[in-house]
Amino acid sequence: MKIGKTEKYINEKLDDEGALLFTLVDPLDYPSPDAAISHASASASNGADVVLIGGSIGAQGDLLDNVTKGVKEKVDVPVVLFPGNIATITRHADALYFMSLLNARNPYWITQAQMLSAPLLKKLKVEPLPVGYIVVSPGGTVGWVGDANMIPREKPQIAASLALAGQFLGNRFIITDAGSNPQLQGSSSVPYEMIKAVRNAIDVPYIIGGGVKDEETVRNSIRAGADIIQIGTAIEQSKNADSKTKLFSRAIKEEGKKRKGSR
């Protein structure tokens, strides 16, 4: 499969800046579609390199269509779907994480959902981004919905081996996601040792998500080897989402420049 416009944009930005910020907007987490659109637009204006739209449960139909179309009209960065299932698709997006949940117990999440959605994506001309998706404990909603055999936090080599298998299977991005767990005390993001192990194993762009709450976690995750930090809850629940996005974006760009300088 040829590299599409959105994938090319991501690769070129990584080459130029060293690290990127993706913000995730789940329309169901906002009081109205307009609120979700406004938040996504503000994220792009304050440093997000890509706006992701989707969620594990219910982000579909007219709601997904209207929010995605509204966001697309207001931002100048790619709008990418983060699908929870085969219904989380709309023609108004630039691209979609075409994900295989590599550590799912149920083969539906590994290949069957992808088979069911592929013809529609081709018809709608939504660019598929081949993504190998790995859920790390505690996993949050995505771990439960995806029936994941979640990677133990103290076993980084399991994640690294699974990520490498995902790359060998043809995925051009790898994600390790600890799930959204705002109620948990302390760090619930992907452990730094796991990030290091995955980074050392693979050659494709590496995204981490879930449980990223503060600047320290952002910086340490980039230093450990993440190329892209994917953040949803920490920005959405912030009292000042604009300043939070700017803070995360600045930290990511500063660490990205250091990485480029050390190469």
C-alpha positions as CSV (number, residue, x, y, z in Angstrom):
1,M,0.0,0.0,0.0
2,K,1.4,3.4,-1.0
3,I,2.0,6.0,1.6
4,G,-0.9,8.5,1.7
5,K,-1.0,12.2,2.3
6,T,-1.6,12.0,6.1
7,E,1.1,9.4,6.7
8,K,3.5,11.4,4.6
9,Y,2.7,14.5,6.7
10,I,3.4,12.6,10.0
11,N,6.7,11.2,8.7
12,E,7.9,14.6,7.4
13,K,6.9,16.3,10.7
14,L,8.8,13.7,12.7
15,D,11.8,14.2,10.5
16,D,11.6,18.0,10.9
17,E,10.7,18.2,14.6
18,G,11.7,14.9,16.2
19,A,8.4,14.4,18.2
20,L,4.7,15.2,17.8
21,L,1.6,15.7,19.9
22,F,-1.7,14.1,18.9
23,T,-4.8,15.2,20.8
24,L,-7.8,12.8,21.2
25,V,-11.4,14.1,21.3
26,D,-14.1,11.7,22.2
27,P,-17.4,13.5,21.3
28,L,-19.2,11.7,24.1
29,D,-17.0,13.4,26.7
30,Y,-18.4,16.8,25.9
31,P,-21.7,18.4,26.7
32,S,-22.5,19.1,23.1
33,P,-21.1,18.6,19.6
34,D,-20.2,22.3,19.4
35,A,-18.1,21.9,22.6
36,A,-16.2,19.0,21.2
37,I,-15.6,20.9,17.9
38,S,-14.4,24.0,19.8
39,H,-12.0,22.0,22.0
40,A,-10.5,20.2,18.9
41,S,-10.1,23.5,17.1
42,A,-8.4,25.0,20.2
43,S,-6.1,22.0,20.4
44,A,-4.9,22.5,16.8
45,S,-4.4,26.2,17.4
46,N,-2.3,25.6,20.5
47,G,0.1,23.1,19.1
48,A,-1.5,19.7,18.3
49,D,0.0,18.2,15.2
50,V,-3.0,15.9,14.6
51,V,-6.5,15.8,16.0
52,L,-7.9,12.4,16.7
53,I,-11.6,11.8,17.0
54,G,-13.2,8.7,18.4
55,G,-13.7,6.6,21.5
56,S,-14.2,3.0,22.7
57,I,-18.0,3.3,23.0
58,G,-20.7,5.2,21.1
59,A,-18.8,7.7,19.0
60,Q,-20.6,7.0,15.7
61,G,-23.4,8.0,13.4
62,D,-24.6,11.5,13.1
63,L,-22.6,12.6,16.2
64,L,-19.4,11.4,14.6
65,D,-20.3,12.9,11.2
66,N,-21.2,16.3,12.6
67,V,-18.2,16.6,14.9
68,T,-15.7,15.4,12.4
69,K,-17.0,17.7,9.7
70,G,-17.1,20.6,12.1
71,V,-13.5,20.0,13.2
72,K,-12.3,19.6,9.6
73,E,-13.8,23.0,8.7
74,K,-11.9,24.7,11.5
75,V,-8.4,23.2,11.6
76,D,-5.5,23.0,9.3
77,V,-4.0,19.8,10.7
78,P,-5.0,16.3,9.7
79,V,-8.2,14.9,11.3
80,V,-7.8,11.2,12.0
81,L,-10.4,8.7,13.3
82,F,-9.5,6.7,16.4
83,P,-12.1,3.9,15.9
84,G,-13.8,1.9,18.6
85,N,-15.4,-0.5,16.2
86,I,-16.6,-0.7,12.6
87,A,-19.2,2.0,13.0
88,T,-16.6,4.6,14.0
89,I,-16.1,5.7,10.4
90,T,-17.1,8.9,8.6
91,R,-16.3,10.3,5.2
92,H,-15.4,13.7,6.7
93,A,-12.0,12.5,8.2
94,D,-8.6,12.6,6.4
95,A,-7.5,9.3,7.7
96,L,-8.2,6.5,10.2
97,Y,-6.1,4.4,12.5
98,F,-6.5,1.0,10.7
99,M,-5.8,-0.8,13.9
100,S,-5.1,-4.5,14.7
101,L,-5.3,-5.0,18.5
102,L,-2.3,-7.3,18.7
103,N,-2.9,-8.6,22.2
104,A,-6.7,-9.2,21.9
105,R,-8.0,-12.5,23.0
106,N,-10.9,-12.3,20.5
107,P,-9.8,-12.5,16.8
108,Y,-12.6,-10.1,16.0
109,W,-10.3,-7.2,17.1
110,I,-7.2,-8.6,15.3
111,T,-8.6,-9.2,11.7
112,Q,-12.4,-9.5,11.5
113,A,-13.3,-5.9,12.3
114,Q,-10.7,-4.8,9.8
115,M,-12.1,-7.1,7.1
116,L,-15.6,-5.8,7.7
117,S,-14.6,-2.1,7.5
118,A,-12.0,-2.2,4.7
119,P,-14.5,-2.1,1.7
120,L,-16.2,1.0,3.2
121,L,-12.9,2.8,3.8
122,K,-12.0,2.2,0.2
123,K,-15.3,3.5,-1.0
124,L,-15.2,6.6,1.2
125,K,-11.6,7.2,0.3
126,V,-10.5,7.6,3.9
127,E,-6.8,7.0,4.2
128,P,-5.9,3.9,6.3
129,L,-2.9,4.2,8.6
130,P,-1.7,0.7,9.4
131,V,-1.4,0.6,13.2
132,G,-0.4,-2.2,15.5
133,Y,-2.2,-1.5,18.8
134,I,-1.0,-2.9,22.1
135,V,-2.9,-2.5,25.4
136,V,-0.8,-2.2,28.6
137,S,-2.2,-2.7,32.1
138,P,-4.3,-1.1,33.6
139,G,-6.0,-0.7,30.1
140,G,-9.0,1.3,31.0
141,T,-12.1,1.1,28.8
142,V,-10.2,0.0,25.7
143,G,-8.8,-3.0,27.5
144,W,-12.2,-4.2,28.6
145,V,-13.9,-3.6,25.3
146,G,-11.1,-5.1,23.2
147,D,-10.9,-8.2,25.5
148,A,-7.1,-7.6,25.7
149,N,-4.6,-9.9,27.3
150,M,-3.0,-6.8,28.8
151,I,0.7,-6.5,29.0
152,P,1.9,-6.5,32.6
153,R,3.7,-3.2,33.4
154,E,6.7,-5.0,34.8
155,K,7.2,-7.0,31.5
156,P,8.7,-4.6,28.9
157,Q,10.1,-7.4,26.7
158,I,6.6,-8.8,26.1
159,A,5.6,-5.4,24.7
160,A,8.8,-5.1,22.7
161,S,8.4,-8.6,21.1
162,L,4.7,-7.9,20.3
163,A,5.6,-4.5,18.8
164,L,8.2,-6.1,16.6
165,A,5.8,-8.8,15.5
166,G,3.4,-6.0,14.6
167,Q,6.0,-4.3,12.5
168,F,6.9,-7.5,10.8
169,L,3.2,-8.0,10.0
170,G,3.3,-4.8,8.1
171,N,2.1,-2.1,10.5
172,R,3.7,1.2,9.9
173,F,2.9,2.6,13.3
174,I,2.9,1.0,16.7
175,I,0.9,2.2,19.7
176,T,1.2,1.1,23.4
177,D,-1.8,2.4,25.3
178,A,-2.4,2.1,29.0
179,G,-6.0,3.4,28.7
180,S,-7.6,6.5,30.2
181,N,-7.5,6.2,33.9
182,P,-7.9,9.7,35.5
183,Q,-9.0,8.3,38.8
184,L,-5.8,6.4,39.5
185,Q,-3.3,7.9,41.8
186,G,0.3,8.3,40.6
187,S,1.5,7.4,37.1
188,S,-0.6,5.1,35.0
189,S,1.0,5.9,31.7
190,V,3.2,3.4,29.8
191,P,6.3,2.7,31.9
192,Y,9.5,4.3,30.7
193,E,11.4,1.0,30.7
194,M,8.7,-0.4,28.4
195,I,8.9,2.6,26.1
196,K,12.7,2.1,25.9
197,A,12.3,-1.6,25.1
198,V,9.8,-1.1,22.4
199,R,11.8,1.8,20.9
200,N,14.9,-0.5,20.7
201,A,12.9,-3.2,19.0
202,I,11.1,-1.4,16.2
203,D,12.0,1.0,13.4
204,V,8.6,2.5,12.7
205,P,7.0,5.6,14.4
206,Y,6.1,4.8,18.0
207,I,3.0,6.3,19.7
208,I,2.2,6.1,23.4
209,G,-1.1,7.0,25.0
210,G,-3.1,6.6,28.1
211,G,-2.5,8.1,31.6
212,V,-0.3,10.9,30.4
213,K,-1.2,13.7,32.9
214,D,1.7,16.1,33.2
215,E,4.8,17.7,31.6
216,E,7.2,15.4,33.4
217,T,5.6,12.3,31.9
218,V,5.6,13.9,28.5
219,R,9.2,14.7,28.6
220,N,10.4,11.4,30.1
221,S,8.3,9.4,27.5
222,I,10.0,11.3,24.6
223,R,13.4,10.8,26.2
224,A,12.6,7.1,26.6
225,G,11.9,6.7,22.9
226,A,8.3,7.7,22.1
227,D,7.9,9.6,18.8
228,I,4.3,10.7,19.4
229,I,2.4,11.4,22.6
230,Q,-1.3,10.9,22.3
231,I,-3.3,12.8,25.0
232,G,-7.0,13.1,25.6
233,T,-8.3,13.2,29.2
234,A,-5.5,15.4,30.7
235,I,-6.3,18.2,28.3
236,E,-10.1,17.7,28.2
237,Q,-10.4,17.8,32.0
238,S,-7.9,20.7,32.5
239,K,-9.3,24.0,33.8
240,N,-7.4,25.7,31.0
241,A,-7.2,23.3,28.0
242,D,-5.5,25.9,25.8
243,S,-2.6,26.4,28.2
244,K,-2.3,22.7,28.9
245,T,-2.0,21.9,25.2
246,K,0.6,24.6,24.8
247,L,2.5,23.2,27.7
248,F,2.5,19.7,26.3
249,S,3.3,20.8,22.8
250,R,6.2,23.0,23.9
251,A,7.7,20.1,26.0
252,I,7.3,17.7,23.2
253,K,9.0,20.0,20.7
254,E,11.8,20.8,23.0
255,E,12.5,17.1,23.6
256,G,12.2,16.4,19.9
257,K,14.8,19.0,19.1
258,K,17.2,17.5,21.6
259,R,16.7,14.1,20.0
260,K,17.4,15.5,16.6
261,G,20.5,17.2,17.9
262,S,21.9,14.0,19.4
263,R,21.6,12.0,16.1
